[in-house]
Amino acid sequence: MSPLAIGLLIFVVTIALLATGMPIAFALGMTALGFMIVFDGWNAIHFVPETVFAGLDDFTLVSLPMFIIMGAAVASSRAGSDLYEALARWLHRVPGSLVISNIGACALFSALTGSSPATCAAIGKMGIPEMRKRGYDADLATGAIAAGGTLGILIPPSITMILYGIASETSIGRLFLAGVIPGLLLTGLFMAWALFLSWKRGTKLVDADRIYSMKEKLELLPKLLPFIVVIVGVIYALYGGIATPSEAAGVGAMLCLVMVIVIYRVWTPTALWHIMRDGLRESGMLMLIIGASILFGYMMSSLLVTQSVAEAIAEMQVNKWVVLGAINAMLLVAGMFLPPAAIILMTTPILMPVILAFGFDPIWFGVILTINMELGLITPPVGLNLFVINGITPDIKLPTILKGSLPFMGCMVLAIVILCIFPELATWLPQTLMG
């Protein structure tokens, strides 16, 4: 059997196992182990422990649980509600102000937590009822939060970027920097659409004449500024050469815990236990997936599948943008069924040789891939953010939420096109600050 035929069989078996609802780590691990035994014999089992533990023996991985705890601490407090309320007061007189405030709150909160579902839940619980109460249509209110929540995997610090950096062996610091301008671009596109649609529909706000005093506008800032300062400090420590990603993540997690305790009085043993429990649960899940994906990648390489796919694509007499379009289509389809972590760890070892063969920048491609993962979060049938929003507002039907999300999907596709035309939007900042 040729390596390409083996690769097709591996793809079918992996998708079949995932379709049963089996945990991602077990599906990847069982597929890898099964094919290694079938094609290399039982002696292949001897390489399993060494391969998995050698892959996990990476100090960079320490940053994952630290950033997760950092996000869990912030998500456990009222920071999301305060952030939304502060922006709503400052932007009150702007057309579509409440939707724009929610999208801005999603962007800032996602930078604090790095989690799309957490951003949707934290901002949506307060933002969606307020938008509906003040006259905004249900589809726009829910679609804006579903799309805004996806910014959590693009704006640094991003767990998705860390996973891509590990899988592609690229600099996590450069990836974080590369996500800044595209993240702002995507946020701006979301806000522009919200403003346009609110103006087109002539949304009548029930309290449009209300005026907030300067005291009301400023009173929430003392609670929020310390968290923003921590994010800026973590980013500065990374790019100023002061600390490694793991060290910066550790300091950031500790500071966020302290501030949550001091500012929001989240100090009871039960509350702190929930933060640690959630952080440990998600960290353990990601580590299992990473370990299984390392074994999966080793199996693909040992059976020459990765090399054969890269060689076959590189030999195709087609324009490199056609290849990139096909890769984007494949990632979009995969994102409809699988979570971002699984897609990145499964596909990056195969796609990276192709990307390099066609002369694409792997840092730039990391941003393109991440935006594709954002699309998957609001694309049925397994669009996680759609179901999070539906859980927050059970009286709004899923088709209505999907209808509101569709224009924001168009904004994401437009962002990918813009980044293809102007790749410097992703590469300029890392090159300027890090050389």
FIVEX-704872 format. One line per 10 residues: number of its first residue (from 0); for each residue x negated, y, z of C-alpha. Coordinates in nm, 4 decimals, always signed. Layout:
<pts>
NUM) X:Y:Z; ...
</pts>
This chain:
<pts>
0) +0.0000:+0.0000:+0.0000; -0.1367:+0.3431:-0.0960; -0.1968:+0.6085:+0.1702; +0.0780:+0.8274:+0.0215; +0.3282:+0.5412:+0.0418; +0.2214:+0.4786:+0.4019; +0.2713:+0.8485:+0.4744; +0.6252:+0.8376:+0.3353; +0.7026:+0.5316:+0.5464; +0.5616:+0.7038:+0.8565
10) +0.7854:+1.0055:+0.7882; +1.0987:+0.7898:+0.7539; +1.0258:+0.5883:+1.0700; +0.9479:+0.9017:+1.2760; +1.2678:+1.0784:+1.1671; +1.4701:+0.7621:+1.2356; +1.3326:+0.7375:+1.5909; +1.3924:+1.1058:+1.6597; +1.7478:+1.0745:+1.5267; +1.8242:+0.8190:+1.7991
20) +1.7717:+1.0880:+2.0617; +1.4456:+0.9362:+2.1843; +1.2133:+1.1904:+2.3541; +0.9715:+1.3462:+2.1058; +0.6596:+1.2235:+2.2851; +0.7830:+0.8628:+2.2883; +0.8904:+0.8747:+1.9224; +0.5516:+1.0081:+1.8088; +0.3606:+0.7703:+2.0354; +0.5563:+0.4608:+1.9316
30) +0.5225:+0.5449:+1.5624; +0.1476:+0.6004:+1.5940; +0.0897:+0.2855:+1.7983; +0.3079:+0.0719:+1.5731; +0.1370:+0.1726:+1.2489; -0.2093:+0.1401:+1.4041; -0.1322:-0.2177:+1.5097; +0.0268:-0.3126:+1.1743; -0.2555:-0.1773:+0.9570; -0.5606:-0.1966:+1.1864
40) -0.4728:-0.4913:+1.4099; -0.4452:-0.5215:+1.7869; -0.8009:-0.3972:+1.8357; -0.6740:-0.0485:+1.7512; -0.5167:-0.0333:+2.0977; -0.8632:+0.0113:+2.2470; -0.8865:+0.3570:+2.0865; -0.5571:+0.4836:+2.2312; -0.6673:+0.5939:+2.5819; -0.9919:+0.7447:+2.4571
50) -0.8157:+0.9372:+2.1771; -0.5375:+1.0746:+2.3964; -0.7544:+1.1768:+2.6918; -1.0283:+1.3215:+2.4697; -0.7651:+1.5391:+2.3016; -0.6224:+1.6551:+2.6344; -0.9695:+1.7293:+2.7713; -0.9454:+2.0912:+2.6604; -0.9710:+2.3744:+2.9120; -0.7483:+2.5901:+2.6895
60) -0.4543:+2.3671:+2.7811; -0.4659:+2.5059:+3.1354; -0.3123:+2.8257:+2.9964; +0.0096:+2.6421:+2.9029; +0.1448:+2.5718:+3.2548; +0.0245:+2.9132:+3.3728; +0.2144:+3.1023:+3.1020; +0.5164:+2.8773:+3.1620; +0.5171:+2.9566:+3.5363; +0.4734:+3.3238:+3.4508
70) +0.7860:+3.3094:+3.2345; +0.9817:+3.0977:+3.4838; +0.9110:+3.3498:+3.7604; +1.0361:+3.6449:+3.5545; +1.3378:+3.4496:+3.4246; +1.4419:+3.3657:+3.7824; +1.4804:+3.7350:+3.8719; +1.7096:+4.0156:+3.7560; +1.4343:+4.1587:+3.5346; +1.6271:+4.0726:+3.2172
80) +1.9434:+4.2502:+3.3330; +1.7481:+4.5542:+3.4540; +1.5558:+4.5710:+3.1271; +1.8767:+4.5617:+2.9259; +2.0476:+4.8239:+3.1437; +1.7465:+5.0598:+3.1266; +1.7321:+5.0476:+2.7458; +2.1112:+5.0861:+2.7187; +2.0946:+5.4094:+2.9198; +1.8139:+5.5588:+2.7100
90) +1.9664:+5.4654:+2.3716; +2.3285:+5.5283:+2.4645; +2.4056:+5.7952:+2.1981; +2.2405:+5.6114:+1.9046; +2.4822:+5.4389:+1.6569; +2.4886:+5.0707:+1.7431; +2.2958:+5.1628:+2.0575; +2.4074:+4.8676:+2.2676; +2.3081:+4.6096:+2.0043; +1.9760:+4.7865:+1.9513
100) +1.9225:+4.7924:+2.3289; +1.9867:+4.4201:+2.3494; +1.7441:+4.3433:+2.0663; +1.4802:+4.5645:+2.2310; +1.5425:+4.3929:+2.5649; +1.5036:+4.0540:+2.3943; +1.1699:+4.1621:+2.2438; +1.0311:+4.2865:+2.5762; +1.1723:+4.0007:+2.7826; +1.0392:+3.7434:+2.5370
110) +0.6929:+3.8919:+2.5828; +0.7340:+3.8342:+2.9573; +0.8679:+3.4774:+2.9347; +0.7531:+3.3405:+2.5975; +1.0751:+3.1363:+2.5862; +1.3558:+3.1813:+2.3337; +1.6305:+2.9965:+2.5287; +1.5391:+3.1829:+2.8490; +1.5561:+3.5164:+2.6642; +1.8972:+3.4305:+2.5138
120) +2.0335:+3.3272:+2.8536; +1.8899:+3.6182:+3.0534; +1.9851:+3.8992:+2.8129; +2.2995:+3.7360:+2.6739; +2.4709:+3.6792:+3.0087; +2.4959:+4.0514:+3.0649; +2.4585:+4.1937:+2.7142; +2.7281:+4.0022:+2.5239; +3.0162:+4.0768:+2.7654; +2.9123:+4.4450:+2.7746
130) +2.8986:+4.4705:+2.3955; +3.2404:+4.3091:+2.3547; +3.3887:+4.5265:+2.6311; +3.2596:+4.8402:+2.4605; +3.4047:+4.7610:+2.1171; +3.1434:+4.5577:+1.9271; +3.2580:+4.2614:+1.7182; +3.1917:+3.9156:+1.8608; +2.9850:+3.7982:+1.5626; +2.7460:+4.0955:+1.5803
140) +2.7117:+4.0733:+1.9590; +2.6316:+3.7011:+1.9652; +2.4247:+3.6968:+1.6459; +2.1999:+3.9781:+1.7701; +2.1215:+3.7947:+2.0939; +2.0703:+3.4577:+1.9195; +1.8260:+3.6168:+1.6738; +1.6620:+3.8463:+1.9298; +1.5918:+3.5477:+2.1514; +1.3770:+3.3904:+1.8784
150) +1.1224:+3.6713:+1.9206; +1.0017:+3.4835:+2.2292; +0.7870:+3.2476:+2.0205; +0.6248:+3.5209:+1.8082; +0.5453:+3.8135:+2.0399; +0.2463:+3.7276:+2.2644; +0.1881:+3.5559:+2.4927; +0.3498:+3.2745:+2.2930; +0.3535:+2.9046:+2.3863; +0.4119:+2.8217:+2.0185
160) +0.0988:+3.0132:+1.9183; -0.1025:+2.8249:+2.1804; +0.0172:+2.4901:+2.0429; -0.0659:+2.5960:+1.6871; -0.4094:+2.7167:+1.7978; -0.4816:+2.3813:+1.9614; -0.3525:+2.1797:+1.6641; -0.5352:+2.3899:+1.4027; -0.8476:+2.4607:+1.6111; -0.8097:+2.8353:+1.5595
170) -0.8593:+3.1170:+1.8090; -0.5600:+3.1644:+2.0394; -0.6667:+3.5231:+2.1065; -0.6595:+3.6011:+1.7331; -0.3212:+3.4319:+1.6979; -0.1766:+3.6415:+1.9794; -0.3025:+3.9593:+1.8108; -0.1745:+3.8442:+1.4720; +0.1780:+3.8136:+1.6137; +0.1996:+4.1726:+1.7428
180) +0.2684:+4.3683:+1.4221; +0.4917:+4.0974:+1.2634; +0.6820:+4.0820:+1.5929; +0.7396:+4.4578:+1.5834; +0.8308:+4.4339:+1.2138; +1.0909:+4.1658:+1.2815; +1.2294:+4.3604:+1.5787; +1.2585:+4.6696:+1.3579; +1.4395:+4.4744:+1.0840; +1.6860:+4.3350:+1.3396
190) +1.7523:+4.6830:+1.4792; +1.7942:+4.8328:+1.1315; +2.0556:+4.5730:+1.0392; +2.2415:+4.6253:+1.3682; +2.2460:+5.0010:+1.3142; +2.3647:+4.9645:+0.9530; +2.6410:+4.7155:+1.0353; +2.7674:+4.9233:+1.3288; +2.7789:+5.2309:+1.1049; +2.9468:+5.0405:+0.8188
200) +3.2133:+4.8932:+1.0432; +3.2682:+5.2272:+1.2155; +3.2499:+5.0673:+1.5588; +3.4476:+5.2742:+1.8086; +3.2801:+5.2641:+2.1470; +3.5040:+5.2866:+2.4497; +3.2622:+5.5047:+2.6498; +3.0842:+5.6961:+2.3722; +3.1290:+6.0254:+2.5571; +2.9580:+5.9128:+2.8754
210) +2.6334:+6.0926:+2.9584; +2.3599:+5.9415:+3.1780; +2.1591:+6.1778:+3.3939; +1.7797:+6.1688:+3.3865; +1.7867:+6.0181:+3.7356; +2.0044:+5.7303:+3.6110; +1.7704:+5.6769:+3.3164; +1.4599:+5.6637:+3.5344; +1.5832:+5.4727:+3.8396; +1.5223:+5.1229:+3.6937
220) +1.1741:+5.1928:+3.5565; +0.9863:+5.1326:+3.8868; +1.1158:+4.7741:+3.8832; +1.0208:+4.7059:+3.5222; +0.6921:+4.8890:+3.4736; +0.4855:+4.6479:+3.6897; +0.5873:+4.3543:+3.4649; +0.5025:+4.5492:+3.1491; +0.1667:+4.6424:+3.3040; +0.0943:+4.2732:+3.3702
230) +0.1597:+4.1839:+3.0059; -0.0615:+4.4692:+2.8862; -0.3264:+4.3632:+3.1389; -0.3225:+4.0008:+3.0241; -0.3553:+4.1054:+2.6598; -0.6370:+4.3496:+2.7441; -0.8205:+4.0840:+2.9453; -0.8009:+3.8441:+2.6508; -0.9199:+4.0875:+2.3846; -1.1547:+4.2896:+2.5976
240) -1.3717:+3.9851:+2.6603; -1.2953:+4.0013:+3.0321; -1.1298:+3.6589:+3.0651; -1.0550:+3.3410:+2.8732; -0.6895:+3.2585:+2.7855; -0.6734:+3.0178:+3.0794; -0.8108:+3.2708:+3.3281; -0.5845:+3.5492:+3.2017; -0.2814:+3.3178:+3.2174; -0.3645:+3.2170:+3.5756
250) -0.3944:+3.5772:+3.6922; -0.0760:+3.6724:+3.5043; +0.1201:+3.3870:+3.6637; +0.0046:+3.4815:+4.0133; +0.0852:+3.8524:+3.9631; +0.4316:+3.7756:+3.8231; +0.5070:+3.5501:+4.1210; +0.3947:+3.8209:+4.3640; +0.6000:+4.0897:+4.1878; +0.9110:+3.8728:+4.1729
260) +0.8774:+3.8181:+4.5479; +0.8086:+4.1843:+4.6298; +1.0403:+4.3619:+4.3827; +1.3339:+4.1208:+4.3569; +1.3011:+3.9477:+4.6956; +1.2821:+3.6014:+4.5371; +1.0992:+3.4609:+4.8371; +1.3118:+3.1764:+4.9755; +1.1533:+2.8289:+4.9617; +1.4427:+2.7053:+4.7459
270) +1.3958:+2.9811:+4.4860; +1.0189:+2.9318:+4.4717; +1.0662:+2.5564:+4.4460; +1.2968:+2.6031:+4.1449; +1.0322:+2.8168:+3.9718; +0.7590:+2.5586:+4.0303; +0.9888:+2.2674:+3.9416; +1.0944:+2.4226:+3.6121; +0.7357:+2.5120:+3.5268; +0.6116:+2.1621:+3.6098
280) +0.8930:+1.9971:+3.4120; +0.8284:+2.1962:+3.0944; +0.4501:+2.1674:+3.1291; +0.4699:+1.7905:+3.1727; +0.6962:+1.7611:+2.8687; +0.4588:+1.9660:+2.6528; +0.1526:+1.7730:+2.7697; +0.3199:+1.4430:+2.6825; +0.4098:+1.5755:+2.3377; +0.0560:+1.7060:+2.2835
290) -0.0988:+1.3739:+2.3893; +0.1347:+1.1768:+2.1616; +0.0759:+1.4177:+1.8710; -0.3016:+1.3761:+1.9088; -0.2578:+0.9998:+1.8758; -0.0185:+1.0561:+1.5834; -0.2746:+1.2751:+1.4064; -0.5516:+1.0210:+1.4689; -0.3338:+0.7470:+1.3175; -0.2562:+0.9599:+1.0101
300) -0.6233:+1.0352:+0.9611; -0.7430:+0.6772:+1.0149; -0.4933:+0.5536:+0.7547; -0.6165:+0.8286:+0.5144; -0.2683:+0.9785:+0.4901; -0.3765:+1.3332:+0.5803; -0.6675:+1.3332:+0.3380; -0.4597:+1.1842:+0.0539; -0.1755:+1.4353:+0.0922; -0.4190:+1.7270:+0.0998
310) -0.6065:+1.5941:-0.2025; -0.2886:+1.5296:-0.4022; -0.1573:+1.8810:-0.3374; -0.4936:+2.0451:-0.4056; -0.5156:+1.8675:-0.7432; -0.1721:+1.9903:-0.8525; -0.1969:+2.2468:-1.1291; +0.0452:+2.4907:-0.9696; +0.0282:+2.8428:-0.8353; -0.0661:+2.8625:-0.4689
320) +0.2488:+3.0639:-0.3939; +0.4613:+2.7805:-0.5300; +0.2873:+2.5479:-0.2847; +0.3444:+2.7951:-0.0014; +0.7121:+2.8211:-0.0988; +0.7445:+2.4422:-0.0869; +0.5752:+2.4354:+0.2549; +0.8141:+2.7035:+0.3840; +1.1142:+2.5086:+0.2543; +0.9862:+2.1925:+0.4238
330) +0.9319:+2.3762:+0.7531; +1.2792:+2.5300:+0.7347; +1.4419:+2.1898:+0.6829; +1.2348:+2.0390:+0.9645; +1.3332:+2.3294:+1.1908; +1.7004:+2.2416:+1.1420; +1.6468:+1.9122:+1.3225; +1.3337:+1.9331:+1.5394; +1.2059:+2.1738:+1.8082; +0.9095:+2.4025:+1.7241
340) +0.6581:+2.2136:+1.9395; +0.7222:+1.8847:+1.7596; +0.7029:+2.0413:+1.4126; +0.3785:+2.2255:+1.4821; +0.1995:+1.9283:+1.6352; +0.3246:+1.6875:+1.3647; +0.2660:+1.8987:+1.0540; -0.0367:+2.1155:+1.1302; -0.2968:+1.8361:+1.0853; -0.1472:+1.7640:+0.7409
350) -0.0907:+2.1227:+0.6292; -0.4174:+2.2761:+0.7476; -0.6390:+2.1142:+0.4777; -0.3859:+2.2267:+0.2159; -0.3764:+2.5834:+0.3488; -0.7551:+2.6051:+0.3494; -0.7847:+2.4452:+0.0030; -0.5621:+2.7157:-0.1474; -0.7497:+2.9954:+0.0268; -0.4844:+3.1025:+0.2786
360) -0.5918:+3.2478:+0.6133; -0.5012:+2.9986:+0.8924; -0.4323:+3.2852:+1.1365; -0.1913:+3.4455:+0.8888; -0.0292:+3.1078:+0.8209; +0.0243:+3.0627:+1.1946; +0.2492:+3.3708:+1.1898; +0.4379:+3.2455:+0.8816; +0.4886:+2.9068:+1.0455; +0.6119:+3.0681:+1.3683
370) +0.8733:+3.2776:+1.1859; +0.9897:+2.9556:+1.0193; +1.0264:+2.8036:+1.3655; +1.2340:+3.1081:+1.4648; +1.4648:+3.0396:+1.1716; +1.5101:+2.6830:+1.2935; +1.6235:+2.8074:+1.6354; +1.9341:+2.9692:+1.4835; +1.9958:+2.7209:+1.2005; +2.2447:+2.4340:+1.2457
380) +2.2795:+2.1493:+1.3168; +2.0269:+2.1731:+1.6037; +1.9862:+2.5512:+1.6368; +1.9062:+2.5664:+2.0072; +1.9790:+2.9376:+2.0495; +2.3240:+2.8984:+1.8924; +2.4205:+2.6453:+2.1576; +2.2708:+2.8564:+2.4372; +2.4883:+3.1498:+2.3272; +2.7901:+2.9212:+2.2923
390) +2.7318:+2.8025:+2.6500; +2.7232:+3.1630:+2.7745; +3.0390:+3.2616:+2.5831; +3.2505:+2.9449:+2.5454; +3.5488:+3.1484:+2.4209; +3.3542:+3.2436:+2.1048; +3.3475:+2.9602:+1.8528; +3.0195:+2.8339:+1.7086; +3.1074:+2.9367:+1.3470; +3.1486:+3.2970:+1.4665
400) +2.8047:+3.2900:+1.6306; +2.6565:+3.1377:+1.3137; +2.8249:+3.4038:+1.0981; +2.6666:+3.6764:+1.3110; +2.3255:+3.5080:+1.2900; +2.3156:+3.4711:+0.9093; +2.2106:+3.8334:+0.8322; +1.9328:+3.8069:+1.0900; +1.8129:+3.4903:+0.9141; +1.7895:+3.7055:+0.6013
410) +1.5755:+3.9521:+0.7983; +1.3378:+3.6672:+0.8891; +1.3104:+3.5557:+0.5258; +1.2439:+3.9190:+0.4277; +0.9708:+3.9366:+0.6940; +0.8043:+3.6265:+0.5469; +0.8147:+3.7830:+0.1987; +0.6669:+4.1091:+0.3313; +0.3873:+3.9181:+0.5069; +0.3117:+3.7293:+0.1855
420) +0.2843:+4.0582:-0.0061; +0.0965:+4.2360:+0.2740; -0.0953:+3.9678:+0.4714; -0.2956:+4.2467:+0.6367; +0.0051:+4.3057:+0.8644; -0.0987:+3.9858:+1.0435; -0.4744:+3.9859:+0.9888; -0.5689:+4.3531:+1.0364; -0.5345:+4.3685:+1.4154; -0.7367:+4.0507:+1.4915
430) -1.0096:+4.1563:+1.2464; -1.0249:+4.5113:+1.3834; -1.0394:+4.4165:+1.7517; -1.2286:+4.0871:+1.7351; -1.4343:+4.1184:+1.4156
</pts>
